[in-house]
Structures are given as C-alpha cells and as structure tokens.
Amino acid sequence: MQADAKYIEEAESTRSRSLLTLPPNLLLPEKIFILNFETIPELWDTKNPGYTTRNENLANLLPIMRKVKENAIIDNVKKKINSIRSN
C-alpha cells in the first residue's frame, strides 16, 4: 500500500506524466472511460470520416461503461460522452 501511495505522489508531482502511466488498478472506471474515449477520434472529431457511423465504436466503450453502471446500454455511453463534452 505504501508503494502505491508513493507512486501516486510521484505521478502527481510530475506534470509531464500521463494518467496512462499509472497502474490500471489505481484509475477510477470513469477515468479509464475518458482515456479510452480520447483514443477513438471517430467519437469526438467531427471531421473524421468515421464520425457519422460511430455506433460500433460506442459499443467498444460499453464494457468500460458497465464497470461504472452495471446495466449500461449504448444510450448510457452516449449520455456519458455528452456529459464529458458539456463539462
């Protein structure tokens, strides 16, 4: 446990360090969802040709969303993305 706390403290003190360098067990499911969302430009880049047909990419985020909400469906993923966009 002390090693985890030391790692978190070190990561927070280094601004150049990305959340992706943290061990996955230290990230909240919401953070994992956001990080995965950012890696799929078809979901957020309106100039991307795949933006208009993004349903299968939404399905890729569904298992991650189910870690946050057990009974999640595609509509929950869409709502989460809209929430991220508005904040």
N, C-alpha and C positions, 0 to 999 in steps of 0.2 A: 504494500500500500504506500509506503514511503517513497518507493521508486516511482510510482505513478504520480504522486504529488510533486516530486522533483521534476519529472518530465513535463508536467503541465506548467509548472512555474518557469521552466526553461523556455518552453514554447511560447508562453505569454510574453516573456521578456524579449524575445527575438521577433521584431515586427516583420522581417522578411520570411519567416517560416509560415508555411501554409497550414491550414487545418488538415490537409491531406497527409501531413507527416505525422499526425497524432495516430496512435493505435486506434483501430475502429471501435474497440470496446470503450473508449473514452468519449466518443462522439454521441450526441443525442440523435435519435432517429430523424428528428426534424432537420438537423444539420446535414446528415447523410443524404436526406431527400434533396435539400437545396444544392449540395455539391454535385449530386448526380444530375439534377435539373440543369445546372450550368454547363455540364459536359455534352448536352444534347441541343445544339443550336437550332434544330428543326422546331423546338418548342418555344423559343424566345426570339429568334432572329426572323423578322417578317420578310426580309429579303432572301432568305434561304428558300430554294425551290421546294423543299420538303415541308415547309411551314403549313401549307394548305392541306396536306394529308398527314397529320401528325398523330392520329389515333393509335397506331402501333407503338409509337414512342411513349405515349401516355401509358400504354399497357406495360411498358418496361419499368415505369416508376411505380406501378401498382403494388408489387411485393414490398417495396420500401414503405409505401404509404400504409400498408397493412401492419407494419410494425408500430405505427403511430395510432392507427384506428383499425381494430381487428376486422370489422365488416366493411372495409373500404371498397368502393367501386370506382369506375373511371370518373364519375361525376365528382367524387371526393378529391381526386387528383386534380381535376380542372379547378375546383374551388380553392385548393391549396395554392396552385400556381397563380390564380387571380389575386389571392391574398398576398403572395410574395411580391407580385407586381405593384400592388397598391401601397405597399409599405416602403 
